[in-house]
Amino acid sequence: YGYWNLMRNSIVITNSEFSRRAIVNALGLDNIYILSPPIDIETFRNVALMANGDDERNDIILVITRIAPHKKIENAIKLAKILKDKNVGKGMKIVGNLYYYFFDYYSELKQMVLDLGLTDYITFEINASLDKLLSIIRESRVYFHPMIGEHFGMAVLEAMAAGLIPVVPNEGGVIEFVPQEYRFNTIEQAAEIIIHVFNQLPKTERIKLSYSLNKFSNSHYIEGFQTILNELLSQSRK
């Protein structure tokens, strides 16, 4: 009751329409503002897209996620199994931070990789630096997001800004900026999308996707926050 009362008497700002609907359904609130978090678009675009083009890119699938059970990283491993069996791609790299209380989950993932015969296909990069992440992005062509129902998806946007094609679940905040043709309902469908990207998608599509994200820049975030503040100040004067 205390939390509900706090929310009812607060100005609520959330990160996506998906999150807004969840708050409305849970608490019955209205007049919730949406303000997407800012993405350092220029860093990812300039370093990983503009500077290198396709020269260093390989058919590698990249996953960026915290190593935690709710992130459903096993979905990425299942995808890797399908792709390897079809002789598609040169591997998958899973990059993410790991905290001590999820060591058991990480051990389970590594055992799953071993059991499925994917030790030569999947590489984990744990607690990588930004420079290391950007280096991996330069080598990759596709970004895969394993979690269904992600509230927003900052890693997806960062990958898109860097020129990777996103392949994401058809549910959650990610569908508000990822085109329909790159959303999947099953892991098998995700594999088919990736095969299409590797075999048929032109470089121009990656560049077009990158430049469609300017509305998530730092400057647009500041403008959006100022707009909300000005509206609230205007209402308070009435």
N, C-alpha and C positions, 0 to 999 in steps of 0.2 A: 504493500500500500504506500509506503514511504517513497519508493522509487516512482511509482505511477503518479503520485502527487507532485513530485519534483518535476517530472516530465510535463505534466499538465500545466504547470506554472512557469515553464521555461520557453525560451525561443529555441526551437529545435532545428538544427541544420544537419543534413546528412549527405552522403557522398554519391547517391544514385537514385534513380526512380525505383529500382528494385528494393533498395533499403527503405525508401519512403513508404512504399506499399507495405513492407513488413512491419514498420512502426505503426502505421494506421491500423493494420489488422490486429496487432497485439495490444495496442493501447487506446485505439479509437480517437486518436488525435487528428486534427486537420491543420492546414496552414503551415506545413512543414517545408522548409527551404532546402533546395538541392544545390550543393556547391561541390563540384568534383575537386579532389585534391590536386595540387599542382605537380606536373611532371617536368623534370629537367630535360626537355625535349632536345635542346641544342647539343648538349653533351652527347647524347646517344646518336643523334642524327649526324653530327659532324664527324665524330670519331669512327663510328661503325658503318655509316652509309656513304657519306660524301667522300671521305678520304680514300676508301679502298675499292669502292664499286663491287664488282663480282670477282676480282682477282684472287682473293684469299678465301672465298666462300666455298664450302664443301656441302655435300648433301647430309648435313648433320642436324638432328632435331635437338633443340634446346628446351630444357625445363628449368624455370627459376621459381623456387618455392622454399619456404621454411620446411625443415625436416620435422614434420608433425603429423600425427595420424589423421587429423581432420582435413589435411591437404590432399589426401587420397593419392599418394605418389604411386601406389600399386597400379593405378590406372595407366600411368606412363610405362611401367614395366610390362604390363599386358600388351600395350600398343607396340612396344619394342619387339616383343615376341612375334607378333603378326608381321611386322615389317622385316625382321630378320628372316623369317620363314619364306617370305616372298622375295628375298634378296634385294630389298629396297633400302637405300640410304647407307651412309658410312658409319652410323652410330648415333647414340643418344648421350647427351651430357646433362646431368641433373646437378644444378648449382643451388646451394641453399645453406642457410645458417642452421647449426645444430646446437641445442642446449642439452645439458647433461641428463635432464629428466626425460629426454626422448631417445636416449642411447639404445634402449631395448627395441624401439620401433625401427631405428636405423639398422640394427642387427637383423631384424626380420626382413627388411627390404633387401639387404645384401644376400641373405640366405635365399630369398625368392629369385634374385638374379642368378645365383649359383644353380638353383634347382632347375631353372628354365634354360640353362646353357647360354646365358647372355653376358658372361664376363668379358667377352671380346667385343661386345656391342654397347654396353652401358658403362659410363664412367661417372662417378660421383666427385663433385668438387665442393668440399665442405668449408664453410666460413671463408669464401674467396674474397679477395680485395676487389675494389671497383676496377682497378686496372686489369686484374685477371678476368673479371666478368666481361669487360669490354673486349678483351682479346678473344674470349670464347665466342662472343657475339659475332665478331668479324668472321669467324670460321663457319658460322651456322647459317642455315637457310630458312628453317621453320621453327616457330615457337609453339610448343604444346602446353596447354593448361589443363592439369588433371582434375582439379577440384570443381565439382558441380555446385552451383549456387554461390559463387564468389560474389561478395557484396559490391566490389568495384573492379579491382584488377589492375593495380599500378604496374606490376611486372609485365602484363600484357601490353600496356601502352608503351612502356619503355622499349620492349622488343619491337613493336611496330614502328616506333620512331627510328629505330636503328635499321630498319629495312627487312625485318623478318616477317614472314607471313604467319599470322596467328591462326591456330586451330584450337577452338575453344568449345566447351559444352554449350548447348542451346538453352541455357538457363542462367540467370543471375545478371549482375550489373554489366558483364562483358558484352552482352548482346546489344547494349545501347551504343556501342561504337565499333563492334566487329561485324563486317558484312555477313549476310546470311550464308553465302557460299562457303564460309570458313567455320561454320558451326556444325557440331555433330551431336547426334542423339545416342550413338553407340560407339564403342571403341573401334569396331570394324568400319564404321562410316568415317571415323577420324583417319584411319589408315588409307582409305580410298582418297580422301581429300589430300593427304600428304603425297601420295603417288602422283596425283594430278599436278600438284605444285612442282614436284621435282621434274616431271616429264614435259609439262606444257606451259607453265606460267612464265610470262615474259618479265624481264627486270623492271619494265615500266610500271607494272602493277605494284611492286614493292615500293617504288618511289611515290606513287600516287597515294598509297596507304599512309606512308610516313607524313606526307604534307597535309593529310586530312585531319591531323591531330593538333593543329595550332590552337584550337579552342581549349586545350588542356595545359597551356603554357603557364609559367609563373605570372606573367603580366595579365593574362585573362583571369587567373585566380584572384589577383588583387582587385581587378575591376569588378569581378563578381561579388567579392566580399564587401567592397565599398557600396555597391548597388543595394545589397541587403541592409547594410547599416543605414544608408540614406532613407530607405523605405521605412525602416523601424523608427528612425528619428522623426520622419514626417508624420507617422501615425501617432507618436507620443505628443506632438504639438497640437493635435486636434482636440 
